[in-house]
Amino acid sequence: MLEVRLRPLAETDLIERVRYYRFEGGDELGERFVDTAIGSLRAIERMPKTGSPRIGELCGVAGLRSYRFAGFPCGWFYF
């Protein structure tokens, strides 16, 4: 299994997004977002090619993939 490591800016973005969801919808929504984000990372670890290569192809960035969070308007970009 592949080990997923967040870049510092991705980690900062994740923290800020959690703060946003907690502010807008309370602790329960913030926790649901964290669970979804971590679950998405675990899915990428299990099956690295599960994400879509479409964004990478459109941008001309070889190997770039994206994986959307279920139920939230965001996702991960990864190589």
N, CA, C and O atoms as CSV, one atom per row, in Angstrom:
chain,resi,resn,atom,element,x,y,z
A,1,MET,N,N,0.847,-1.182,0.000
A,1,MET,CA,C,0.000,0.000,0.000
A,1,MET,C,C,0.888,1.240,0.000
A,1,MET,O,O,1.898,1.299,0.701
A,2,LEU,N,N,0.502,2.204,-0.779
A,2,LEU,CA,C,1.201,3.473,-0.901
A,2,LEU,C,C,0.955,4.335,0.332
A,2,LEU,O,O,-0.156,4.355,0.863
A,3,GLU,N,N,1.969,5.040,0.786
A,3,GLU,CA,C,1.790,5.972,1.905
A,3,GLU,C,C,1.511,7.365,1.346
A,3,GLU,O,O,2.298,7.895,0.562
A,4,VAL,N,N,0.407,7.942,1.745
A,4,VAL,CA,C,0.048,9.292,1.311
A,4,VAL,C,C,0.631,10.293,2.284
A,4,VAL,O,O,0.469,10.160,3.497
A,5,ARG,N,N,1.313,11.300,1.749
A,5,ARG,CA,C,1.861,12.373,2.579
A,5,ARG,C,C,1.368,13.707,2.028
A,5,ARG,O,O,1.507,13.988,0.838
A,6,LEU,N,N,0.797,14.517,2.898
A,6,LEU,CA,C,0.319,15.827,2.478
A,6,LEU,C,C,1.472,16.822,2.431
A,6,LEU,O,O,2.351,16.819,3.294
A,7,ARG,N,N,1.452,17.654,1.429
A,7,ARG,CA,C,2.396,18.765,1.390
A,7,ARG,C,C,1.930,19.783,2.431
A,7,ARG,O,O,0.750,19.817,2.779
A,8,PRO,N,N,2.848,20.608,2.925
A,8,PRO,CA,C,2.467,21.568,3.971
A,8,PRO,C,C,1.284,22.460,3.590
A,8,PRO,O,O,0.412,22.712,4.421
A,9,LEU,N,N,1.243,22.933,2.360
A,9,LEU,CA,C,0.140,23.796,1.949
A,9,LEU,C,C,-1.184,23.031,1.906
A,9,LEU,O,O,-2.229,23.589,2.242
A,10,ALA,N,N,-1.152,21.767,1.497
A,10,ALA,CA,C,-2.372,20.947,1.494
A,10,ALA,C,C,-2.880,20.736,2.914
A,10,ALA,O,O,-4.087,20.755,3.158
A,11,GLU,N,N,-1.960,20.538,3.843
A,11,GLU,CA,C,-2.355,20.369,5.238
A,11,GLU,C,C,-2.981,21.654,5.781
A,11,GLU,O,O,-3.982,21.611,6.496
A,12,THR,N,N,-2.390,22.783,5.441
A,12,THR,CA,C,-2.930,24.080,5.860
A,12,THR,C,C,-4.313,24.295,5.253
A,12,THR,O,O,-5.224,24.755,5.942
A,13,ASP,N,N,-4.480,23.969,3.983
A,13,ASP,CA,C,-5.788,24.097,3.333
A,13,ASP,C,C,-6.830,23.214,4.013
A,13,ASP,O,O,-7.972,23.633,4.202
A,14,LEU,N,N,-6.445,22.011,4.377
A,14,LEU,CA,C,-7.356,21.099,5.054
A,14,LEU,C,C,-7.813,21.681,6.392
A,14,LEU,O,O,-9.001,21.649,6.711
A,15,ILE,N,N,-6.884,22.204,7.161
A,15,ILE,CA,C,-7.220,22.809,8.455
A,15,ILE,C,C,-8.163,23.996,8.269
A,15,ILE,O,O,-9.137,24.138,9.008
A,16,GLU,N,N,-7.879,24.835,7.298
A,16,GLU,CA,C,-8.739,26.000,7.045
A,16,GLU,C,C,-10.133,25.577,6.595
A,16,GLU,O,O,-11.122,26.203,6.975
A,17,ARG,N,N,-10.222,24.521,5.789
A,17,ARG,CA,C,-11.528,24.043,5.330
A,17,ARG,C,C,-12.328,23.468,6.498
A,17,ARG,O,O,-13.543,23.653,6.565
A,18,VAL,N,N,-11.665,22.781,7.403
A,18,VAL,CA,C,-12.344,22.254,8.594
A,18,VAL,C,C,-12.877,23.407,9.433
A,18,VAL,O,O,-14.011,23.357,9.908
A,19,ARG,N,N,-12.077,24.430,9.614
A,19,ARG,CA,C,-12.542,25.610,10.369
A,19,ARG,C,C,-13.763,26.236,9.714
A,19,ARG,O,O,-14.710,26.627,10.396
A,20,TYR,N,N,-13.738,26.330,8.394
A,20,TYR,CA,C,-14.865,26.897,7.665
A,20,TYR,C,C,-16.142,26.085,7.911
A,20,TYR,O,O,-17.185,26.646,8.248
A,21,TYR,N,N,-16.053,24.768,7.740
A,21,TYR,CA,C,-17.242,23.929,7.920
A,21,TYR,C,C,-17.727,23.928,9.364
A,21,TYR,O,O,-18.933,23.877,9.605
A,22,ARG,N,N,-16.823,23.982,10.315
A,22,ARG,CA,C,-17.235,24.074,11.722
A,22,ARG,C,C,-17.949,25.396,11.981
A,22,ARG,O,O,-18.960,25.420,12.682
A,23,PHE,N,N,-17.442,26.493,11.428
A,23,PHE,CA,C,-18.048,27.807,11.617
A,23,PHE,C,C,-19.436,27.857,10.968
A,23,PHE,O,O,-20.393,28.352,11.563
A,24,GLU,N,N,-19.530,27.341,9.747
A,24,GLU,CA,C,-20.788,27.421,8.998
A,24,GLU,C,C,-21.833,26.411,9.453
A,24,GLU,O,O,-23.027,26.712,9.454
A,25,GLY,N,N,-21.386,25.191,9.847
A,25,GLY,CA,C,-22.365,24.151,10.135
A,25,GLY,C,C,-22.207,23.446,11.462
A,25,GLY,O,O,-22.957,22.517,11.762
A,26,GLY,N,N,-21.250,23.869,12.259
A,26,GLY,CA,C,-21.068,23.252,13.572
A,26,GLY,C,C,-20.054,22.116,13.569
A,26,GLY,O,O,-19.523,21.720,12.532
A,27,ASP,N,N,-19.810,21.612,14.773
A,27,ASP,CA,C,-18.805,20.571,14.965
A,27,ASP,C,C,-19.110,19.304,14.175
A,27,ASP,O,O,-18.205,18.670,13.631
A,28,GLU,N,N,-20.379,18.943,14.116
A,28,GLU,CA,C,-20.749,17.705,13.416
A,28,GLU,C,C,-20.367,17.768,11.933
A,28,GLU,O,O,-19.840,16.800,11.386
A,29,LEU,N,N,-20.628,18.896,11.292
A,29,LEU,CA,C,-20.261,19.048,9.887
A,29,LEU,C,C,-18.742,19.053,9.720
A,29,LEU,O,O,-18.222,18.447,8.783
A,30,GLY,N,N,-18.037,19.724,10.611
A,30,GLY,CA,C,-16.574,19.726,10.563
A,30,GLY,C,C,-16.002,18.325,10.700
A,30,GLY,O,O,-15.068,17.955,9.990
A,31,GLU,N,N,-16.568,17.547,11.620
A,31,GLU,CA,C,-16.109,16.169,11.812
A,31,GLU,C,C,-16.423,15.300,10.603
A,31,GLU,O,O,-15.616,14.458,10.210
A,32,ARG,N,N,-17.596,15.505,10.014
A,32,ARG,CA,C,-17.956,14.740,8.818
A,32,ARG,C,C,-17.002,15.057,7.665
A,32,ARG,O,O,-16.622,14.174,6.895
A,33,PHE,N,N,-16.621,16.339,7.560
A,33,PHE,CA,C,-15.662,16.722,6.521
A,33,PHE,C,C,-14.315,16.046,6.747
A,33,PHE,O,O,-13.729,15.510,5.807
A,34,VAL,N,N,-13.818,16.066,7.980
A,34,VAL,CA,C,-12.532,15.420,8.291
A,34,VAL,C,C,-12.604,13.934,7.967
A,34,VAL,O,O,-11.691,13.391,7.345
A,35,ASP,N,N,-13.673,13.275,8.381
A,35,ASP,CA,C,-13.825,11.843,8.110
A,35,ASP,C,C,-13.822,11.567,6.603
A,35,ASP,O,O,-13.216,10.598,6.147
A,36,THR,N,N,-14.496,12.417,5.842
A,36,THR,CA,C,-14.539,12.250,4.392
A,36,THR,C,C,-13.160,12.483,3.780
A,36,THR,O,O,-12.735,11.732,2.902
A,37,ALA,N,N,-12.465,13.513,4.237
A,37,ALA,CA,C,-11.123,13.813,3.714
A,37,ALA,C,C,-10.158,12.671,3.999
A,37,ALA,O,O,-9.412,12.259,3.111
A,38,ILE,N,N,-10.161,12.159,5.217
A,38,ILE,CA,C,-9.274,11.057,5.591
A,38,ILE,C,C,-9.667,9.785,4.841
A,38,ILE,O,O,-8.803,9.033,4.390
A,39,GLY,N,N,-10.949,9.553,4.712
A,39,GLY,CA,C,-11.414,8.391,3.947
A,39,GLY,C,C,-10.968,8.446,2.503
A,39,GLY,O,O,-10.619,7.422,1.917
A,40,SER,N,N,-10.975,9.632,1.929
A,40,SER,CA,C,-10.507,9.804,0.554
A,40,SER,C,C,-9.014,9.513,0.441
A,40,SER,O,O,-8.567,8.896,-0.526
A,41,LEU,N,N,-8.248,9.959,1.431
A,41,LEU,CA,C,-6.815,9.667,1.424
A,41,LEU,C,C,-6.563,8.163,1.533
A,41,LEU,O,O,-5.674,7.630,0.869
A,42,ARG,N,N,-7.337,7.491,2.360
A,42,ARG,CA,C,-7.178,6.039,2.512
A,42,ARG,C,C,-7.524,5.316,1.214
A,42,ARG,O,O,-6.876,4.331,0.859
A,43,ALA,N,N,-8.538,5.798,0.506
A,43,ALA,CA,C,-8.903,5.207,-0.786
A,43,ALA,C,C,-7.762,5.375,-1.795
A,43,ALA,O,O,-7.472,4.459,-2.565
A,44,ILE,N,N,-7.125,6.534,-1.788
A,44,ILE,CA,C,-5.992,6.774,-2.682
A,44,ILE,C,C,-4.825,5.867,-2.315
A,44,ILE,O,O,-4.135,5.358,-3.198
A,45,GLU,N,N,-4.598,5.659,-1.021
A,45,GLU,CA,C,-3.530,4.754,-0.588
A,45,GLU,C,C,-3.774,3.335,-1.097
A,45,GLU,O,O,-2.848,2.674,-1.567
A,46,ARG,N,N,-5.007,2.873,-1.004
A,46,ARG,CA,C,-5.330,1.505,-1.418
A,46,ARG,C,C,-5.249,1.328,-2.928
A,46,ARG,O,O,-4.761,0.312,-3.423
A,47,MET,N,N,-5.741,2.344,-3.656
A,47,MET,CA,C,-5.788,2.250,-5.119
A,47,MET,C,C,-5.376,3.591,-5.722
A,47,MET,O,O,-6.235,4.414,-6.037
A,48,PRO,N,N,-4.068,3.821,-5.885
A,48,PRO,CA,C,-3.579,5.116,-6.338
A,48,PRO,C,C,-4.141,5.593,-7.682
A,48,PRO,O,O,-4.236,6.798,-7.914
A,49,LYS,N,N,-4.505,4.684,-8.549
A,49,LYS,CA,C,-5.013,5.096,-9.865
A,49,LYS,C,C,-6.522,5.284,-9.871
A,49,LYS,O,O,-7.128,5.406,-10.936
A,50,THR,N,N,-7.135,5.307,-8.689
A,50,THR,CA,C,-8.581,5.449,-8.595
A,50,THR,C,C,-9.059,6.848,-8.994
A,50,THR,O,O,-10.196,7.008,-9.436
A,51,GLY,N,N,-8.214,7.842,-8.844
A,51,GLY,CA,C,-8.595,9.214,-9.184
A,51,GLY,C,C,-8.629,9.446,-10.680
A,51,GLY,O,O,-8.089,8.658,-11.457
A,52,SER,N,N,-9.258,10.516,-11.070
A,52,SER,CA,C,-9.396,10.853,-12.485
A,52,SER,C,C,-8.154,11.573,-13.015
A,52,SER,O,O,-7.655,12.497,-12.373
A,53,PRO,N,N,-7.652,11.157,-14.183
A,53,PRO,CA,C,-6.513,11.840,-14.797
A,53,PRO,C,C,-6.938,13.024,-15.673
A,53,PRO,O,O,-6.085,13.681,-16.270
A,54,ARG,N,N,-8.226,13.302,-15.755
A,54,ARG,CA,C,-8.753,14.308,-16.694
A,54,ARG,C,C,-8.137,15.698,-16.509
A,54,ARG,O,O,-7.728,16.313,-17.494
A,55,ILE,N,N,-8.060,16.199,-15.298
A,55,ILE,CA,C,-7.490,17.537,-15.045
A,55,ILE,C,C,-6.034,17.583,-15.499
A,55,ILE,O,O,-5.605,18.546,-16.135
A,56,GLY,N,N,-5.285,16.547,-15.170
A,56,GLY,CA,C,-3.887,16.476,-15.588
A,56,GLY,C,C,-3.747,16.507,-17.093
A,56,GLY,O,O,-2.866,17.180,-17.628
A,57,GLU,N,N,-4.617,15.780,-17.781
A,57,GLU,CA,C,-4.590,15.765,-19.240
A,57,GLU,C,C,-4.922,17.135,-19.808
A,57,GLU,O,O,-4.251,17.609,-20.725
A,58,LEU,N,N,-5.951,17.772,-19.269
A,58,LEU,CA,C,-6.345,19.102,-19.763
A,58,LEU,C,C,-5.269,20.157,-19.530
A,58,LEU,O,O,-5.094,21.070,-20.338
A,59,CYS,N,N,-4.544,20.022,-18.406
A,59,CYS,CA,C,-3.506,20.998,-18.053
A,59,CYS,C,C,-2.124,20.620,-18.590
A,59,CYS,O,O,-1.181,21.404,-18.480
A,60,GLY,N,N,-2.003,19.443,-19.162
A,60,GLY,CA,C,-0.714,18.993,-19.668
A,60,GLY,C,C,0.273,18.635,-18.566
A,60,GLY,O,O,1.484,18.770,-18.746
A,61,VAL,N,N,-0.240,18.180,-17.426
A,61,VAL,CA,C,0.607,17.802,-16.297
A,61,VAL,C,C,0.561,16.274,-16.174
A,61,VAL,O,O,-0.418,15.712,-15.683
A,62,ALA,N,N,1.616,15.621,-16.621
A,62,ALA,CA,C,1.660,14.161,-16.640
A,62,ALA,C,C,1.559,13.590,-15.223
A,62,ALA,O,O,2.266,14.026,-14.314
A,63,GLY,N,N,0.682,12.620,-15.053
A,63,GLY,CA,C,0.559,11.925,-13.781
A,63,GLY,C,C,-0.354,12.575,-12.759
A,63,GLY,O,O,-0.620,11.978,-11.716
A,64,LEU,N,N,-0.847,13.792,-13.027
A,64,LEU,CA,C,-1.730,14.473,-12.074
A,64,LEU,C,C,-3.105,13.816,-12.098
A,64,LEU,O,O,-3.685,13.598,-13.162
A,65,ARG,N,N,-3.612,13.507,-10.923
A,65,ARG,CA,C,-4.940,12.921,-10.775
A,65,ARG,C,C,-5.736,13.718,-9.747
A,65,ARG,O,O,-5.167,14.444,-8.932
A,66,SER,N,N,-7.046,13.574,-9.796
A,66,SER,CA,C,-7.900,14.228,-8.807
A,66,SER,C,C,-8.880,13.208,-8.244
A,66,SER,O,O,-9.299,12.275,-8.929
A,67,TYR,N,N,-9.235,13.411,-6.974
A,67,TYR,CA,C,-10.182,12.534,-6.291
A,67,TYR,C,C,-11.120,13.417,-5.496
A,67,TYR,O,O,-10.696,14.103,-4.567
A,68,ARG,N,N,-12.396,13.404,-5.857
A,68,ARG,CA,C,-13.398,14.261,-5.213
A,68,ARG,C,C,-13.861,13.684,-3.882
A,68,ARG,O,O,-13.904,12.468,-3.693
A,69,PHE,N,N,-14.207,14.588,-2.960
A,69,PHE,CA,C,-14.781,14.189,-1.673
A,69,PHE,C,C,-16.281,13.968,-1.883
A,69,PHE,O,O,-16.960,14.820,-2.456
A,70,ALA,N,N,-16.785,12.849,-1.431
A,70,ALA,CA,C,-18.220,12.581,-1.521
A,70,ALA,C,C,-18.972,13.544,-0.606
A,70,ALA,O,O,-18.694,13.620,0.591
A,71,GLY,N,N,-19.921,14.273,-1.175
A,71,GLY,CA,C,-20.768,15.151,-0.372
A,71,GLY,C,C,-20.209,16.535,-0.096
A,71,GLY,O,O,-20.858,17.334,0.580
A,72,PHE,N,N,-19.018,16.839,-0.604
A,72,PHE,CA,C,-18.401,18.155,-0.403
A,72,PHE,C,C,-17.831,18.656,-1.729
A,72,PHE,O,O,-17.384,17.857,-2.552
A,73,PRO,N,N,-17.844,19.965,-1.938
A,73,PRO,CA,C,-17.342,20.513,-3.201
A,73,PRO,C,C,-15.822,20.715,-3.207
A,73,PRO,O,O,-15.341,21.820,-3.457
A,74,CYS,N,N,-15.075,19.652,-2.933
A,74,CYS,CA,C,-13.621,19.743,-2.941
A,74,CYS,C,C,-13.038,18.348,-3.128
A,74,CYS,O,O,-13.772,17.362,-3.188
A,75,GLY,N,N,-11.735,18.274,-3.219
A,75,GLY,CA,C,-11.085,16.985,-3.416
A,75,GLY,C,C,-9.577,17.123,-3.326
A,75,GLY,O,O,-9.054,18.189,-3.003
A,76,TRP,N,N,-8.884,16.026,-3.617
A,76,TRP,CA,C,-7.430,15.985,-3.594
A,76,TRP,C,C,-6.887,15.978,-5.011
A,76,TRP,O,O,-7.468,15.364,-5.906
A,77,PHE,N,N,-5.771,16.664,-5.209
A,77,PHE,CA,C,-4.983,16.544,-6.424
A,77,PHE,C,C,-3.699,15.845,-6.024
A,77,PHE,O,O,-3.089,16.202,-5.016
A,78,TYR,N,N,-3.283,14.867,-6.790
A,78,TYR,CA,C,-2.108,14.091,-6.389
A,78,TYR,C,C,-1.402,13.479,-7.598
A,78,TYR,O,O,-1.948,13.413,-8.699
A,79,PHE,N,N,-0.172,13.037,-7.352
A,79,PHE,CA,C,0.621,12.335,-8.371
A,79,PHE,C,C,0.816,10.907,-7.936
A,79,PHE,O,O,1.456,10.128,-8.643
